[in-house]
Amino acid sequence: MASQNTSEDGKMNVAIDGPAGAGKSTVARLVAEELGYIYVDTGAMYRAVSLHMLRKDISPEDMTQVLREAQDLVIDLQPDRGGQKVFCNGEEVTSEIRSREVTGIVSRYAQIEGLRTQLVDTQRQMALRKGVVMDGRDIGTTVLPDAEVKIFMTASVQERALRRFKELEPSDGLTLEQLERDIATRDKLDENREVSPLRCAEDAIVLDTTKMNIHEVVDKIVSYCTMVRGESSL
């Protein structure tokens, strides 16, 4: 467990990390709702950048142009009854950023050090007042190393692929086997990137969700938060 520097009203920051398809975003959103906190989907921020670059035909290899273009991007995350709406330069792109094209390339843009520096700074600013639940791949290690609660969510590749498969529309035309390969490839990219690779923070609680449903995972994390909040008030 991380340091316990909660705010005067007892609020803390919660970092939830883990590989692709672990269910981090859904769980983080529900945990935030339970605690009355703000949910920050960092993955959606990188996806929004990736979508914008694809539309501009700027490849991740053209780092100079990516960074120049990213300077003028305005990414906004707004709470919504269905989860969260994502806006890029005023346009809602909530659905578009979940396309297979974006999913297949977002890790390559996320490897660009200057882009990560820019987005990490924005994310840290969001967390200054406490009461934030943030999910991603390097939240507990890089973005919010002082978060009071750190969770590393994981599950088998097969289970993560199955969860994604169940979310797909029949028109997407993807097989379960394809998803397993995509997720395994994404894992390798995230774990081996030079800048802020996917890894579990030393003081994080590892939560294997392979045999857990979403509500069980949420309850477990909320119970950790309640315990830390109680300890910090002693």
Residue pairs with C-beta under 8 A, 6 or more apart in sequence:
1 148
1 149
1 150
1 203
1 205
1 224
1 228
2 15
2 140
2 145
2 146
2 147
2 148
2 149
2 150
2 201
2 203
3 146
3 148
4 12
4 148
4 228
4 231
4 232
5 12
5 146
5 148
6 12
6 130
6 148
6 228
6 229
6 232
7 129
7 130
7 131
10 229
10 232
10 233
11 37
11 129
11 130
11 131
12 130
12 131
12 147
12 148
12 149
12 225
12 228
12 229
12 232
13 127
13 130
13 131
13 132
13 133
13 134
13 144
13 146
13 147
13 148
13 149
14 28
14 31
14 32
14 35
14 37
14 132
14 133
14 134
14 147
14 148
14 149
14 150
14 151
14 221
14 225
15 134
15 135
15 139
15 140
15 143
15 144
15 147
15 149
15 150
15 151
15 201
15 204
16 24
16 27
16 28
16 31
16 133
16 134
16 135
16 136
16 139
16 151
16 153
16 221
17 24
17 135
17 136
17 137
17 138
17 139
17 140
17 141
17 150
17 151
17 152
17 153
17 198
17 200
17 201
17 204
18 24
18 135
18 137
18 151
18 152
18 153
18 154
19 137
19 154
19 160
19 183
19 186
19 187
19 190
19 198
20 160
20 183
20 186
20 187
20 190
21 155
21 160
21 161
21 163
21 164
21 183
22 153
22 154
22 155
22 160
22 209
23 153
23 155
23 160
23 163
23 209
23 214
23 217
24 43
24 135
24 136
24 153
25 41
25 43
25 44
25 83
25 135
26 83
26 214
27 135
27 153
27 214
27 217
27 218
27 221
28 39
28 41
28 133
28 134
28 135
29 39
29 41
29 83
29 84
29 133
30 214
30 218
31 37
31 39
31 133
31 218
31 221
31 222
31 225
32 38
32 39
32 132
32 133
33 39
34 218
34 222
35 131
35 133
35 222
35 225
36 131
37 131
37 132
37 133
38 79
38 126
38 131
38 132
38 133
39 79
39 84
39 132
39 133
39 134
40 77
40 123
40 126
40 127
40 132
40 133
40 134
40 135
41 77
41 84
41 86
41 135
42 119
42 123
42 134
42 135
42 136
42 139
42 143
43 106
43 135
43 136
43 137
44 77
44 84
44 86
44 97
45 75
45 77
45 86
45 119
45 122
45 123
46 106
46 109
46 110
46 119
47 86
47 97
47 98
47 102
47 103
47 106
48 73
48 75
48 86
48 87
48 88
48 93
48 97
49 70
49 73
49 75
49 88
49 109
49 115
49 119
50 97
50 102
50 105
50 106
50 109
51 88
51 93
51 96
51 97
51 99
51 102
52 69
52 73
52 88
52 89
53 59
53 60
53 66
53 69
53 109
54 101
54 102
54 105
56 69
58 65
58 66
58 69
60 66
60 105
60 108
60 109
60 111
60 112
63 112
63 114
66 109
66 112
66 115
67 112
67 114
67 115
67 118
70 114
70 115
70 118
71 118
73 88
73 89
74 87
74 88
74 89
74 90
75 86
75 87
75 88
75 122
76 86
76 87
77 84
77 85
77 86
77 87
78 84
78 85
78 86
78 87
79 85
84 94
85 92
85 94
86 92
86 93
86 94
86 97
87 93
96 102
100 172
100 174
103 182
103 186
104 182
107 186
107 189
107 190
107 193
108 189
109 115
110 116
110 193
111 189
111 193
111 194
111 195
112 195
113 194
113 195
116 195
116 196
120 142
120 143
120 196
123 134
123 143
123 144
124 143
124 144
126 132
126 134
127 134
127 143
127 144
127 147
134 143
134 144
134 147
136 143
137 190
137 196
137 197
137 198
138 196
138 197
138 198
138 199
139 147
139 150
140 147
140 150
140 151
140 152
140 200
140 201
140 203
140 204
141 196
141 199
141 201
142 196
145 201
148 228
148 232
149 205
149 221
149 224
149 225
149 228
150 201
150 203
150 204
150 205
151 204
151 205
151 207
151 221
151 224
152 200
152 201
152 204
152 205
152 206
152 207
153 207
153 209
153 217
154 206
154 207
154 208
154 209
155 163
155 208
155 209
155 210
156 210
157 180
157 183
157 184
157 187
158 180
159 209
159 210
160 183
161 176
161 179
161 180
161 182
161 183
162 176
164 179
164 183
165 174
165 176
165 179
168 174
187 198
190 197
190 198
191 197
191 198
191 199
200 206
205 224
207 217
207 220
207 221
209 217
212 220
